[in-house]
Amino acid sequence: MPSRAALLRITAILGLLVGFALSPKLWLSSRFYPLTPVFSFIRPFPSPIDEIVLFALAALLIALMIAPRRAIWIAAVTLLAILALQDQSRWQPWFYQYVMMLAAIALAGPQRQSAALNTCCLIIAATYIWSGLSKLNPSFETVIFPAFVEPFVKRGLSPSPWLVRDLAILTPILECAAGVGLLFRKSRKVALCAAIAMHVCILMVLGPFGRSFNPVIWPWNLAMIAFLLILFFRRSEKPALGEIVLGREFAFQKIVLITFGILPALSFLCLWDDYLSSALYTGNTNAGMIYFSDDAFEQLPEAIQNRVYEEGPNLSSLTINDWSFDELNVPSYPQVRIYKRVGRKVCSYVSNGSGVELVIQGKAALTHSNRRDSYRCSGLD
């Protein structure tokens, strides 16, 4: 029987591989949706090198499932880091989580498997806590949650409006409580059952019986159920709160405490990225829209024109999130800097950048509320 660390490694790698398969263009350079490197001097791999690198990474990950040798770990982590640096849109919550869990397993090694497991326990618990807190906003209650239950209403179920409203408020509280409960021995069993039940509901809502908003969400939720069972179900060590949060002589666990446990609080001040704070499907992230005059629209490539909707006389619009979903099969990375980069790319197709306007609807934050900013092409330089 493989060890829990081995099962964890295999599950995380399978999750990554399925994620790659479901969003192939996200990892390639030959696409219209722009890449957003972390630094301006970083250049993406040209085609067909990008495809070769992706296949090489997949081969390395498969090899890690079979034989987790040090040289394979180094090569795989290096390629993952390069791909992440080449495009911030790749920093999807599931990718971030899988990579950090694999890093914990790799750095702990076979001698400190318990430390790796405890570090991953912290990642999972923190994900629930911050995800739940991020959903405590009016948009989740009035827009996101009702949209999730709508398919079931159409199938004959008729929940009372008050029930939908109360469930919309209760859901993030329960999610946050499940994350906290996983940290303590006495509440761990109840929290484990609650978290698994939550994922089953998500699979129903975002699967064949509901709305399939994001296909990558399905395998991620299946992986989360597996992670819960591997890390918390009948584990003989039964780690205490201190062992999960602080750890013992494993420096990477302190890094995880900062990145997953502390820094997400800054997302409420717009000082830390939402997707690095487990803020997915919260209804409270930045949104970007690009508007075109008819003359500007005519200069766009056909692949982009097909995603533009007519708003009225001499006015058309392109929703950046829809564009990302259509081409990359993942939502757009909802940060202002990313939307500006997308805007600059679109402006490059239009002579003098005239007739193009980028509008960013900001999230509600503690420092400001729903700020709306507009940019012409000249203001994006």
C-alpha positions in Angstrom: 0.0 0.0 0.0 1.5 3.4 -1.0 2.2 5.8 1.8 -0.1 8.8 2.3 2.7 11.1 0.9 2.9 9.0 -2.2 -0.9 9.0 -2.6 -0.9 12.8 -2.1 1.9 13.2 -4.7 0.1 11.0 -7.3 -3.2 12.8 -6.7 -1.7 16.3 -7.1 0.2 15.3 -10.3 -3.0 13.7 -11.8 -4.8 16.9 -11.0 -2.1 19.0 -12.8 -2.2 16.7 -15.8 -5.9 16.8 -16.1 -5.8 20.6 -15.7 -3.3 20.8 -18.6 -5.5 18.5 -20.7 -8.6 20.6 -20.1 -6.9 24.0 -20.7 -4.2 23.3 -23.4 -4.0 26.8 -24.9 -3.4 28.3 -21.4 0.0 26.6 -21.5 0.9 27.4 -25.1 2.0 30.6 -26.8 0.2 30.3 -30.1 -3.1 32.0 -29.1 -4.8 35.4 -29.4 -5.5 35.9 -25.6 -2.3 37.7 -24.6 0.4 36.2 -22.3 1.2 38.3 -19.3 4.8 37.6 -18.1 5.8 38.5 -14.6 8.7 40.6 -15.9 8.8 42.4 -19.3 12.1 40.7 -20.3 10.6 37.2 -20.1 9.7 35.9 -23.5 7.3 32.9 -24.0 8.4 29.9 -25.9 7.7 30.1 -29.6 5.8 27.4 -31.4 6.5 24.5 -31.6 8.9 24.7 -28.7 6.0 25.6 -26.4 4.3 22.2 -27.3 7.6 20.3 -26.8 8.0 21.9 -23.3 4.5 21.0 -22.3 4.8 17.4 -23.4 8.2 17.2 -21.6 6.7 18.5 -18.5 3.8 16.0 -18.7 6.4 13.2 -19.1 8.3 14.4 -16.1 5.2 14.5 -14.0 4.2 11.0 -15.0 7.8 9.9 -14.2 7.4 11.5 -10.7 4.3 9.4 -10.1 6.4 6.3 -10.6 9.9 7.2 -9.4 10.2 10.5 -7.5 13.9 11.0 -8.0 15.7 14.2 -7.2 16.7 15.0 -10.7 13.2 14.6 -12.0 11.8 16.8 -9.2 14.3 19.6 -10.1 13.5 19.4 -13.9 9.7 19.3 -13.3 9.7 22.2 -10.8 12.0 24.3 -13.1 9.6 23.9 -16.0 6.6 24.7 -13.8 8.3 27.8 -12.6 9.2 28.9 -16.1 5.6 28.4 -17.4 4.3 30.3 -14.4 6.7 33.2 -14.9 5.8 33.4 -18.6 2.1 34.0 -18.0 0.3 35.1 -14.9 -3.0 33.9 -16.3 -1.7 30.4 -15.5 -1.8 31.2 -11.8 -5.2 29.6 -11.5 -6.1 28.6 -7.9 -5.9 24.9 -8.6 -2.4 25.2 -10.3 -1.2 27.3 -7.3 -2.4 24.7 -4.8 -1.1 21.7 -6.7 2.4 23.2 -7.2 2.7 24.3 -3.5 1.6 20.8 -2.3 4.1 19.1 -4.6 6.8 21.5 -3.4 6.1 20.5 0.2 6.4 16.8 -0.7 9.6 17.4 -2.7 11.3 19.5 -0.1 10.3 17.3 2.8 11.7 14.2 1.2 11.1 10.6 2.3 12.5 11.3 5.8 10.0 14.0 6.7 6.7 12.8 5.2 4.8 13.8 8.3 6.0 17.4 7.8 4.9 17.3 4.2 1.4 16.0 5.1 1.0 18.6 7.9 2.0 21.4 5.5 -0.6 20.2 2.9 -3.2 20.1 5.8 -2.5 23.7 6.3 -2.9 24.5 2.6 -6.3 22.7 2.5 -7.6 24.3 5.7 -6.5 27.8 4.7 -8.1 27.4 1.3 -11.5 26.7 2.9 -11.1 29.5 5.4 -10.2 32.3 2.9 -12.6 31.0 0.2 -15.4 31.2 2.7 -14.5 34.6 4.0 -14.2 35.9 0.4 -17.8 34.8 -0.4 -19.2 36.9 2.5 -20.3 39.7 0.1 -23.7 40.8 -1.4 -22.7 39.6 -5.0 -22.3 36.0 -3.9 -25.7 36.1 -2.1 -27.6 37.8 -4.9 -25.8 36.7 -8.1 -23.5 33.7 -7.8 -25.4 31.4 -5.5 -28.8 31.9 -7.2 -27.1 31.2 -10.5 -25.7 27.9 -9.1 -29.2 26.7 -7.9 -31.0 28.0 -11.0 -30.6 24.7 -13.0 -32.2 22.7 -10.2 -35.2 25.2 -10.1 -35.7 24.6 -13.8 -35.9 20.8 -13.1 -38.9 21.2 -10.8 -37.4 22.1 -7.5 -38.9 25.3 -6.1 -37.0 26.4 -3.0 -38.5 29.4 -1.3 -36.7 32.7 -1.9 -35.9 33.0 1.8 -34.3 29.5 1.7 -32.0 30.5 -1.2 -31.1 33.7 0.6 -30.3 32.0 3.9 -28.3 29.2 2.2 -26.3 31.8 0.3 -25.3 33.4 3.6 -24.8 30.1 5.4 -22.7 28.5 2.6 -19.5 30.6 3.0 -19.9 30.5 6.8 -19.9 26.7 6.7 -17.0 26.6 4.3 -14.9 28.8 6.6 -16.0 26.7 9.6 -15.0 23.5 7.9 -11.5 24.9 7.3 -11.2 26.0 10.9 -12.6 22.6 12.1 -9.9 20.7 10.2 -7.2 22.3 12.3 -8.5 20.9 15.6 -8.6 17.2 16.5 -12.0 17.3 18.2 -13.8 18.9 15.3 -11.9 17.2 12.5 -14.4 14.4 11.8 -17.3 16.7 11.5 -15.3 19.2 9.4 -14.1 16.4 7.1 -17.7 15.2 6.5 -18.9 18.8 5.9 -16.1 19.5 3.5 -16.7 16.4 1.4 -20.5 17.1 1.3 -19.7 20.6 0.1 -17.6 19.2 -2.8 -20.3 16.8 -3.7 -22.7 19.7 -4.0 -20.2 21.7 -6.1 -19.8 18.7 -8.4 -23.5 18.6 -8.9 -23.8 22.3 -9.4 -20.9 22.6 -11.9 -21.4 19.3 -13.6 -23.9 17.5 -15.8 -26.9 18.4 -13.5 -26.0 22.1 -13.2 -24.0 24.8 -15.0 -20.5 23.8 -16.2 -18.9 27.2 -15.8 -15.4 25.9 -15.6 -14.5 22.3 -16.6 -11.3 22.4 -14.6 -13.3 22.8 -11.5 -14.7 19.3 -11.7 -11.3 17.4 -11.4 -10.1 19.9 -8.8 -13.1 19.1 -6.6 -12.5 15.4 -7.0 -8.9 16.0 -6.1 -9.9 18.0 -3.0 -12.0 15.1 -1.8 -9.0 12.8 -2.3 -6.8 15.2 -0.4 -9.2 15.3 2.5 -9.3 11.6 2.8 -5.5 11.2 2.5 -4.7 14.0 4.9 -7.4 13.6 7.6 -9.2 10.3 7.4 -8.0 7.7 10.0 -4.5 9.2 10.0 -2.6 7.7 12.9 -0.6 10.8 13.7 -3.7 13.0 14.3 -1.6 16.2 14.1 -2.6 19.0 16.6 -3.1 22.6 15.7 0.5 23.6 16.4 1.9 20.8 14.2 -0.3 21.9 11.3 0.1 25.7 11.6 3.7 26.0 12.8 5.3 22.6 12.1 8.7 21.4 13.4 12.0 22.2 11.7 10.5 22.5 8.2 11.1 26.0 6.8 8.7 25.5 3.9 5.8 25.1 6.3 6.5 28.6 7.5 6.4 29.9 3.9 3.0 28.2 3.4 1.7 29.7 6.6 2.6 33.2 5.2 1.4 32.6 1.6 -1.8 30.6 2.4 -2.5 31.6 6.0 -1.6 35.3 6.3 -1.2 37.1 2.9 -4.7 36.3 1.6 -6.0 38.8 4.2 -4.4 41.5 2.1 -6.7 40.7 -0.8 -9.4 42.6 1.1 -7.2 45.7 0.7 -6.4 44.9 -2.9 -2.8 44.2 -1.9 -2.7 40.5 -2.7 -4.1 38.7 -5.8 -7.6 37.2 -5.4 -6.7 33.9 -7.1 -3.8 33.5 -4.6 -6.3 34.0 -1.9 -8.8 31.2 -2.9 -11.3 33.8 -4.1 -12.9 31.9 -7.0 -16.6 32.2 -7.7 -17.0 34.8 -4.9 -18.8 37.4 -7.1 -16.3 40.0 -5.8 -13.3 40.3 -8.1 -12.2 42.8 -10.7 -13.9 42.6 -14.1 -12.7 44.0 -17.4 -14.6 45.0 -20.5 -13.3 46.5 -23.8 -15.5 48.8 -25.9 -15.0 49.4 -29.7 -16.2 51.8 -32.2 -17.2 50.3 -35.6 -14.0 51.5 -37.2 -11.9 49.9 -34.4 -13.9 46.7 -34.6 -13.2 46.3 -38.3 -9.4 46.3 -37.6 -9.6 43.4 -35.1 -8.5 39.9 -36.1 -11.5 37.6 -37.0 -10.8 35.4 -34.0 -11.4 38.4 -31.7 -14.3 39.8 -33.7 -16.2 36.5 -33.2 -16.2 37.2 -29.4 -17.4 40.8 -29.7 -21.0 41.7 -29.1 -22.9 44.6 -30.6 -24.1 47.0 -27.9 -25.7 49.7 -30.2 -24.9 52.1 -32.9 -21.1 52.4 -33.3 -20.5 50.5 -30.1 -19.4 46.9 -29.5 -18.0 45.2 -26.4 -15.7 42.3 -25.5 -15.9 40.8 -22.0 -12.3 39.8 -21.1 -13.5 36.9 -18.8 -15.6 35.4 -21.6 -12.7 35.7 -24.0 -10.4 33.8 -21.6 -13.1 31.1 -21.0 -13.7 30.7 -24.8 -10.0 30.4 -25.8 -8.2 29.1 -22.7 -11.0 27.3 -20.9 -10.3 29.1 -17.7 -11.5 32.4 -16.2 -9.4 35.5 -16.7 -6.9 36.3 -13.9 -8.9 39.1 -12.3 -6.2 41.7 -11.6 -6.1 45.2 -13.0 -2.5 44.8 -14.3 -3.7 41.8 -16.4 -6.7 43.6 -17.8 -4.4 46.5 -18.8 -2.1 44.1 -20.6 -5.0 42.6 -22.5 -6.1 46.1 -23.4 -2.6 47.0 -24.7 -2.7 43.9 -26.9 -6.1 44.8 -28.3 -5.0 48.3 -28.9 -2.0 47.1 -31.0 -4.5 45.8 -33.6 -6.1 49.3 -34.1 -4.3 52.1 -35.8 -3.5 54.9 -33.3 -5.6 53.0 -30.8 -8.5 55.2 -31.5 -12.1 53.9 -30.8 -11.0 51.5 -28.0 -11.8 51.9 -24.4 -11.0 49.5 -21.5 -13.3 49.7 -18.5 -12.4 48.0 -15.3 -15.0 47.5 -12.6 -13.1 47.1 -9.4 -14.0 44.8 -6.6 -15.5 46.0 -3.3 -12.6 46.3 -0.9 -12.1 47.7 2.6 -10.2 50.6 1.1 -12.7 51.4 -1.6 -16.0 50.2 -3.0 -16.7 49.1 -6.6 -14.4 51.6 -8.2 -14.9 52.0 -12.0 -12.0 53.1 -14.1 -11.8 53.6 -17.9 -8.6 53.8 -20.1 -8.0 54.8 -23.6 -5.1 53.2 -25.5 -2.8 56.1 -24.8 -3.4 55.7 -21.1 -2.3 52.0 -21.1 1.4 52.7 -22.1 
